[in-house]
Each structure stands twice: as structure tokens, then as C-alpha cells.
Amino acid sequence: MEKRGWYSCQILFSFFLILVGIFVIVNAVQFSMPLIESGDATYLDAPGFSPILCGTLLVILSSYVAYGSWKRGGTVRYFFSAEMIAALKSNEALTVYKVFALMFLYGFVLLPHLPYWLSTILFMLAFMITFKYFTWKAVVVSIATSLSLYYVFGTLFSVALP
């Protein structure tokens, strides 16, 4: 794939991530403001403080990637060109699509309906199957990682896991 098309894809994806960051910030503010207004929280200990920081960082870093890609020759003019469509169908782009689909499955399907440890094991196994690294060692690593994360954060650190 031509580099200019790849840089144009990076600009497009950066715009998408900027929108996601703004969405996170807006939702975090909407979630925190009633608590702040009622005096149950301050700006620094409100439950939306960390998501606001993460959303802000996502917007800043995505803007940086978009600017760098633009400086290297990417343009918005290529968004609907044959070159852009080819870039969006490339192997690199397909890998990104797979990762986001798996993350969506984990965050919006598995975690809300299954225990944390089970959804994490299933997510890791699906990830390994998707990228053709499914072996018995992968199963052991998935189970060991999920259960150790559950133990460390849920028991040792007393963090409430979903």
C-alpha cells in the first residue's frame, strides 16, 4: 500500500478516536456533575475524573497522530478515493478491525453478562483463536492470567471487579 494512503487512514482513524475521546469526556462529566453539585464529591474524587483524563489524553494523542500523518502526506482528500478504500481493506486495517471487534465483544457482551474471570478467559481465547495462536499452552496462559488478575485485584487490592 502506498504510504500516502496509509497516512490518510491514520488521519481517518485519529478522527474516530477523537470522537470516542469526546464521547468519554462528555459521559464522564454527565455522570459526575450530579455528585459534585450535591456535595457528595469534588472534581478530583468524582467517579468521572479518571475517564475525563483518559478521554483528554486520547483526544490529545489522536490529534498528534493526525497531525503527524498529515505532515507525512496524508490528506482528508483521499478519504473516499480508491486508494483509501484499498488502504481500509489492507491486512493492517483488517487486524485493527479484529482487535476492535474483540474489545467490543469483551466490554459490551461478555463483561456485563458473565463473571469477570470467565469473560476474561473467553476474551483471551477468542483473541488467540482470531490470530491463529490457539494451543494448549494458550489455554493455560489464558486461565492462569485471568485467575491471577482476579486474585490480585479482587482479593489482594480489594478492587471491585465487574
Number of C-alpha atoms within 10 A of each C-alpha: 11 10 13 19 23 22 25 26 25 23 25 20 15 22 17 13 19 22 16 15 23 16 14 20 23 16 14 20 19 12 15 20 17 13 15 17 10 9 9 11 15 15 13 10 12 18 18 20 18 14 17 20 15 14 23 17 14 21 22 15 15 22 17 14 18 24 15 15 22 17 11 13 13 23 19 14 9 17 18 9 12 11 18 23 14 14 24 19 11 13 11 11 16 13 13 12 13 14 15 12 12 18 15 12 15 18 14 11 13 18 18 12 10 13 12 18 21 16 21 23 20 19 21 22 21 17 17 16 13 14 12 9 13 15 12 9 10 15 16 13 15 20 19 13 16 20 17 14 17 19 15 12 13 15 12 10 9 10 12 9 12 12
